[in-house]
């Protein structure tokens, strides 16, 4: 498992070592001790989630407010997505900045997202199955959202505007400038 830091504190790209032969492949998708040794982060995952979406779907930007904030380990099981996070930690130099990465079933990369980030995906393939582990349970009353197309964030979702599919719920997310920042 190769764990690479990003320019954002505690945000890591994880690339597994894949063993392939004529039968198929095998890889260790997560190893707690290796992760802790490489990052110094102790994280106990308590909930796994999976979604399927078609091309053009943008989900996000989602987060949970404290005390139910979540760290996530995300990956793609089928297809390809653009994974996007926005740092909401006021005490960090990357506050209000976004980071994006292409995650796919083919590249098998994962992204570890610490607490204090908003998260979203855009489906770039015909369809995609997205899987993520969370270190805290989902809490509807602590769920928050930031508009995916907020001009101050200037995120390129890699989906033409006329092909974007946004849920009614996500269309009601708040602007970043008016967002009640909690971290």
C-alpha positions in Angstrom: 0.0 0.0 0.0 1.5 3.3 -1.1 0.2 6.3 1.0 0.9 9.7 -0.5 0.3 13.0 1.3 -1.4 15.9 -0.5 -0.8 19.6 0.0 -3.8 19.4 2.5 -3.0 18.3 6.1 -4.2 14.8 6.7 -5.6 14.2 3.2 -4.0 11.2 1.6 -4.1 9.3 -1.6 -3.8 5.5 -1.1 -2.7 3.3 -4.0 -2.7 -0.4 -3.3 -0.2 -3.0 -4.4 -2.0 -5.1 -6.9 -1.1 -8.7 -7.6 -2.3 -9.8 -11.0 -2.1 -13.0 -13.0 -4.2 -15.0 -15.5 -6.8 -15.7 -12.8 -7.4 -12.0 -12.0 -6.1 -9.8 -9.3 -5.8 -9.4 -5.5 -5.0 -6.4 -3.4 -5.3 -5.2 0.2 -7.6 -2.3 0.1 -6.9 -1.1 3.6 -4.6 -2.1 6.5 -5.1 -0.2 9.7 -1.6 -0.5 11.1 0.1 0.4 7.8 -2.2 3.5 7.5 -1.5 4.6 11.1 2.3 4.0 10.8 2.4 6.1 7.5 0.1 8.9 8.6 0.0 9.0 12.4 -3.8 9.0 12.1 -5.9 6.6 14.2 -9.3 6.1 12.6 -11.8 3.4 13.4 -14.3 2.9 10.6 -17.9 2.1 11.8 -20.1 2.4 8.7 -19.7 1.4 5.0 -21.8 3.0 2.3 -22.1 2.3 -1.4 -23.9 4.1 -4.2 -24.5 3.7 -7.9 -24.9 6.6 -10.2 -25.1 7.3 -14.0 -23.0 9.7 -16.1 -23.4 13.3 -15.3 -24.6 12.8 -11.7 -22.9 15.2 -9.2 -23.4 14.4 -5.6 -22.3 17.0 -3.1 -20.8 18.9 -1.6 -21.8 17.0 1.5 -20.6 16.9 5.1 -21.8 16.2 8.6 -21.4 18.9 11.3 -19.8 18.1 14.7 -20.3 16.2 16.8 -21.2 13.8 14.0 -18.4 14.9 11.6 -17.0 12.0 9.5 -13.6 11.0 8.1 -14.0 8.9 5.0 -12.0 6.4 2.9 -13.5 6.5 -0.6 -13.0 4.4 -3.7 -14.6 3.4 -7.0 -15.7 -0.3 -7.5 -17.0 0.3 -11.1 -16.4 3.1 -13.5 -14.8 6.5 -12.9 -15.5 9.6 -10.8 -14.0 12.9 -10.2 -13.7 13.0 -6.4 -13.7 16.6 -4.9 -13.2 17.8 -1.4 -13.2 21.3 0.1 -11.3 22.1 3.3 -13.5 23.7 5.9 -11.0 23.8 8.7 -10.6 27.5 9.5 -7.2 27.0 11.1 -5.6 25.5 8.0 -3.8 27.3 5.2 -5.9 25.3 2.7 -9.2 26.6 4.2 -11.8 27.1 1.4 -9.6 25.4 -1.2 -10.6 22.3 -3.1 -8.7 19.2 -4.1 -9.8 16.8 -6.8 -8.7 13.4 -8.1 -9.9 10.9 -10.6 -10.8 7.6 -8.9 -11.6 4.6 -10.9 -12.1 0.8 -10.8 -9.1 0.6 -13.1 -6.6 2.7 -11.0 -7.9 1.4 -7.7 -6.8 4.5 -5.9 -8.5 5.7 -2.7 -8.7 9.0 -0.9 -8.6 9.3 2.8 -10.6 12.4 3.8 -10.3 13.7 7.4 -13.0 15.3 9.4 -13.5 18.9 8.4 -14.0 18.5 4.7 -17.0 18.8 2.4 -17.1 16.0 -0.2 -18.6 15.4 -3.6 -18.3 13.3 -6.7 -19.1 13.6 -10.4 -19.6 10.5 -12.5 -17.4 10.5 -15.6 -18.2 7.0 -16.9 -21.5 5.5 -18.2 -22.2 4.6 -14.6 -20.1 4.2 -11.4 -20.3 2.3 -8.1 -18.8 4.3 -5.3 -17.8 2.8 -1.9 -16.8 4.6 1.3 -16.0 3.8 4.9 -16.9 6.4 7.6 -15.5 6.8 11.1 -18.8 8.1 12.4 -22.5 7.2 11.9 -24.8 9.0 9.5 -26.9 11.6 11.3 -29.6 13.3 9.3 -29.9 16.3 11.7 -26.2 17.0 11.3 -26.1 16.7 7.5 -25.1 19.9 5.7 -24.3 20.8 2.1 -22.5 23.4 0.0 -23.6 24.3 -3.5 -21.5 22.2 -6.0 -21.3 25.2 -8.4 -20.5 27.9 -5.9 -18.5 30.5 -7.9 -16.1 31.2 -5.0 -15.0 27.6 -5.1 -14.6 27.5 -8.9 -14.7 23.7 -9.1 -14.4 22.1 -12.6 -16.6 19.0 -12.3 -15.6 17.8 -15.8 -19.3 17.5 -16.8 -20.9 20.0 -19.3 -23.5 22.1 -17.6 -26.3 20.7 -19.8 -25.5 17.1 -18.8 -25.3 17.6 -15.1 -27.8 15.7 -13.0 -28.3 17.3 -9.5 -30.7 16.0 -6.9 -33.4 18.4 -5.6 -31.8 18.2 -2.2 -28.4 19.2 -3.5 -29.9 22.1 -5.5 -30.9 23.6 -2.1 -27.4 23.5 -0.6 -26.0 26.7 0.8 -23.4 29.0 -0.8 -19.9 28.7 0.6 -19.8 32.4 1.7 -23.0 32.0 3.7 -22.2 28.6 5.1 -22.1 28.1 8.8 -18.5 26.8 9.1 -18.2 24.5 12.0 -14.7 23.2 12.0 
